[in-house]
Amino acid sequence: MRRIAFYGKGGIGKSTVSSNISLLFSQSGRKVLQIGADPKHDSSQRHIDADRIITAMDVFSRRSVNDAGEIFKDALMIGRNGVHCIEAGGPEPGTGCAGRSISLLLEMFDLHRDFINSYDVLIYDVLGDVVCGGFATPIRLGHAEELYIITSGEPMSLYAANNIIKGFLNLASSGRIAGIVANLRGAGREAEIIERFSKAVQVPVVAFLERDETHLDAELHGMTAVEMYPDSTAATACRRLFESIDSRLTAPAENPHPLEASSWSDFIKSIRHSGGTER
C-alpha cells in the first residue's frame, strides 16, 4: 500500500494537487482513499456530487469512538470516478480543537485496519500551517510514508514548508520527505526562489506546476482539471507529477536540513538583496 501525504500552507493548492493525483491513481486501476485532514473539509469536493459533505466529526458527534466500522460506513463517500473520500472535518470556529478530529480519524484507522488495508493508495491532504497536535498525527503515527510539501515562492508559504520539515524530523516514526512540489503563483523569479530554498533545506523539487486558471474553472464545476479538461496543460502537468510519484522516480531527501531562525532571516535577506522579491 502507498501512503502519500501532501502538506503545505492553507490555500497553497494541496487539495487541487491531491485530488488530481487521486483521480490519476484511480484511473490507473488502483483503489484510492483520499483523506481530507483539514477542518475546511473541502478536499473531496472535486470528486463528490453532494450539496453537503458529511465529515468524520459529524459522525463522531453521534457515535462512540468504539464504533469504528459504523463511523467509516457513515463518513465514507464514493466519488464519480471511483475515488473514495473521507473528510476529518472539525468543530465550529471558536468551539474546539480543529486538529482533534484528525487525531480521532487516524485512531479509527488504527482500530479498523481491515478497512484501510482494502485500499491500494491512501492520499492524505493535510493542513500544514502549524505542524503540531492533530495536524502532525499523520507524521507522528507513521501514516504519511511519502510526504510531499507544496509551496509557492512567497515567504509565508516557504516558512510553512520549512516548519513542516522541522516537524517531520522531530516527530516522524517512519517514512520520508519525498520532495517539494512548486505550485507557482506567477510572481517574478519565483521558480528561482524555490530552487534556492530547496538547496538550502536539502529537499529536492520534484515538479514545477505553472499557474493555470484551468484548475479554478474546473473546481468551480466541482471537478478536477484532469477530469474536466484532460487535454489541458494543467492536466498534462498533473500527469507528469503522477508518473513520477507512481514510478517512484522522485528522489527522497537524504538529509533534510530545515533553516533555524537566524538562517531563515539570512535566507530572506539574500532573496531581497538579490532582487527576488522586487515587483
Secondary structure, 3 states (H helix, E strand, C coil): CEEEEEEECCCCCHHHHHHHHHHHHHHCCCCEEEEEECCCCCHHHHCCCCCCCCCHHHHHCCCCCCCHHHHHHHHCEECCCCCEEEECCCCCCCCCCHHHHHHHHHHHHHHCHHHHHCCCEEEEEEECCCCCHHHHHHHHCCCCCEEEEEECCCHHHHHHHHHHHHHHHHHCCCCEEEEEEEECCCCCCHHHHHHHHHHHHCCCEEEEECCCHHHHHHHHCCCCHHHHCCCCHHHHHHHHHHHHHHCCCCCCCCCCCCCCHHHHHHHHHHHHHCCCCCC
